[in-house]
């Protein structure tokens, strides 16, 4: 082999090593919507998952108008604790209020065209609904947090503070190639020589304003490292070749959704409990109130129960059946809901690997859903029909002593109530148990099974026989006094 061939191979090897060494990996975490405890839970879990991938960058795609300050502080502290990778904030639309605080917690900041960042003064709503900036007690630690982030990550400290303090006025001074930002209050105390040296100041942030920057202003003021046109160009700027997306789970989405409507749920829940308190007995409004309040107070833990969802649905389905049988029989709502919950529990535990190999397309990367749905539906129908058919036609054929079913002929059976007393339409009695709609009532000092046509009657109330059909006694509430 000629010497030049060795040189070519050496140069190609060096080039390949250089390209391989410059290629970077990144974990992508999207922070979108209101900043709340649900966003913090997702961020903490996502960072843990991202670190396990050992990426060069952990990128936070930020698009938020802000939210709760306590949740923002928790997110910032979690991001600041990352040591395994370089953190980068990518403002895809807006990073306002608490979003700006989260953006500055990363080592570098990039913003897409047309995006904004800033305006982080803490506010509350007055009784008339107008926003009001919270006083010094909250602003002081928030300013300190911005200063801390600016010092650690290399952002302009004074301008970072201007995102929080509406009373702060900032001037920009330029002399030849030097540019500085100064507090207007301190500039007023400068000597005439210093003012002449720097010339006429430019107002960056006026008193009564909060610093909010566009993407171009953020670059000019040394916050942003650049303005890529899109995500692909941004990844190219950082030489990112491989990206791991950390997706938000259904539980985390549910937690954030519940947090957004928690006020409405609380009003409806307490309203339902008030109606239940004003009506006798325990019914549907009490159950609705308890469910709504439990959703608000326990919903914050939903992001931790994703793997236990089938078991939870199964338990809920069984409980709904118990309610249908023992508490509110005949309503069918709870029974149907129980069937739906148990069906979902089975669906969530389904695994494509359990399908038989003879099914068409089951071994493909993305199997067709229609044959799978037909197969599962057929199995479910067989599982439902076979026990019914067996109990009706096969088990009764077993010899005496081998069958669990009673073979006694009940055609000659007679209701004992027919031998006690004859009940006529119009008979007045008293409900011995709550009729919801089935229960017991007493007529002529004898107890009978009775049923209403959907009417709920409390124990002790007077009832009147309206119909007697096929051994069933139908009653309704009566205003007449019972004589039994």
Rosetta blueprint (number, residue, H / E / L):
1 X L
2 X L
3 X H
4 X H
5 X H
6 X H
7 X H
8 X H
9 X H
10 X H
11 X H
12 X H
13 X H
14 X H
15 X H
16 X H
17 X H
18 X H
19 X H
20 X H
21 X H
22 X H
23 X L
24 X E
25 X E
26 X E
27 X E
28 X E
29 X E
30 X E
31 X E
32 X E
33 X L
34 X L
35 X E
36 X L
37 X H
38 X H
39 X H
40 X H
41 X H
42 X H
43 X H
44 X H
45 X H
46 X H
47 X H
48 X H
49 X H
50 X H
51 X H
52 X H
53 X L
54 X L
55 X L
56 X L
57 X E
58 X E
59 X E
60 X E
61 X E
62 X E
63 X E
64 X E
65 X L
66 X L
67 X E
68 X L
69 X H
70 X H
71 X H
72 X H
73 X H
74 X H
75 X H
76 X H
77 X H
78 X H
79 X H
80 X H
81 X L
82 X L
83 X L
84 X L
85 X L
86 X E
87 X E
88 X E
89 X E
90 X E
91 X E
92 X E
93 X E
94 X E
95 X E
96 X E
97 X L
98 X H
99 X H
100 X H
101 X H
102 X H
103 X H
104 X H
105 X L
106 X L
107 X L
108 X E
109 X E
110 X E
111 X E
112 X L
113 X L
114 X L
115 X L
116 X E
117 X E
118 X E
119 X L
120 X L
121 X L
122 X L
123 X E
124 X E
125 X E
126 X L
127 X L
128 X L
129 X L
130 X L
131 X E
132 X E
133 X E
134 X L
135 X L
136 X H
137 X H
138 X H
139 X H
140 X H
141 X H
142 X H
143 X H
144 X H
145 X H
146 X H
147 X H
148 X H
149 X H
150 X H
151 X H
152 X H
153 X H
154 X L
155 X L
156 X L
157 X H
158 X H
159 X H
160 X H
161 X H
162 X L
163 X L
164 X L
165 X L
166 X L
167 X L
168 X L
169 X L
170 X E
171 X E
172 X E
173 X E
174 X E
175 X E
176 X L
177 X L
178 X E
179 X E
180 X E
181 X E
182 X E
183 X E
184 X H
185 X H
186 X H
187 X H
188 X L
189 X L
190 X L
191 X L
192 X H
193 X H
194 X H
195 X H
196 X H
197 X H
198 X H
199 X L
200 X L
201 X L
202 X E
203 X E
204 X E
205 X E
206 X L
207 X L
208 X L
209 X L
210 X L
211 X L
212 X E
213 X E
214 X E
215 X H
216 X H
217 X H
218 X H
219 X H
220 X H
221 X L
222 X L
223 X L
224 X L
225 X L
226 X L
227 X L
228 X L
229 X L
230 X L
231 X H
232 X H
233 X H
234 X H
235 X H
236 X H
237 X H
238 X L
239 X L
240 X E
241 X E
242 X E
243 X E
244 X E
245 X E
246 X E
247 X L
248 X L
249 X L
250 X H
251 X H
252 X H
253 X H
254 X H
255 X H
256 X H
257 X H
258 X H
259 X H
260 X H
261 X L
262 X H
263 X H
264 X H
265 X H
266 X H
267 X H
268 X H
269 X H
270 X H
271 X H
272 X H
273 X H
274 X H
275 X H
276 X H
277 X H
278 X H
279 X L
280 X L
281 X L
282 X L
283 X L
284 X H
285 X H
286 X H
287 X H
288 X H
289 X H
290 X H
291 X H
292 X H
293 X H
294 X H
295 X H
296 X H
297 X H
298 X H
299 X H
300 X H
301 X H
302 X H
303 X H
304 X H
305 X L
306 X H
307 X H
308 X H
309 X H
310 X H
311 X H
312 X H
313 X H
314 X H
315 X H
316 X H
317 X H
318 X H
319 X H
320 X H
321 X H
322 X H
323 X H
324 X H
325 X H
326 X H
327 X H
328 X L
329 X L
330 X L
331 X L
332 X L
333 X H
334 X H
335 X H
336 X H
337 X H
338 X H
339 X H
340 X H
341 X H
342 X H
343 X H
344 X H
345 X H
346 X H
347 X H
348 X H
349 X L
350 X L
351 X L
352 X H
353 X H
354 X H
355 X L
356 X L
357 X L
358 X L
359 X L
360 X L
361 X L
362 X L
363 X L
364 X L
365 X L
366 X L
367 X L
368 X L
369 X H
370 X H
371 X H
372 X H
373 X H
374 X H
375 X H
376 X H
377 X H
378 X H
379 X H
380 X H
381 X H
382 X H
383 X H
384 X H
385 X H
386 X H
387 X H
388 X H
389 X H
390 X H
391 X H
392 X H
393 X H
394 X H
395 X H
396 X H
397 X H
398 X L
399 X L
400 X L
401 X L
402 X L
403 X L
404 X L
405 X L
406 X L
407 X L
408 X L
409 X L
410 X L
411 X L
412 X L
413 X L
414 X L
415 X L
416 X L
417 X H
418 X H
419 X H
420 X H
421 X L
422 X L
423 X L
424 X L
425 X L
426 X L
427 X L
428 X E
429 X E
430 X E
431 X E
432 X L
433 X L
434 X L
435 X E
436 X L
437 X L
438 X E
439 X E
440 X E
441 X E
442 X E
443 X E
444 X L
445 X L
446 X E
447 X E
448 X E
449 X E
450 X E
451 X E
452 X L
453 X L
454 X L
455 X L
456 X L
457 X E
458 X L
459 X L
460 X L
461 X L
462 X E
463 X E
464 X E
465 X E
466 X E
467 X E
468 X E
469 X E
470 X L
471 X L
472 X E
473 X E
474 X E
475 X E
476 X E
477 X E
478 X L
479 X L
480 X L
481 X L
482 X L
483 X L
484 X L
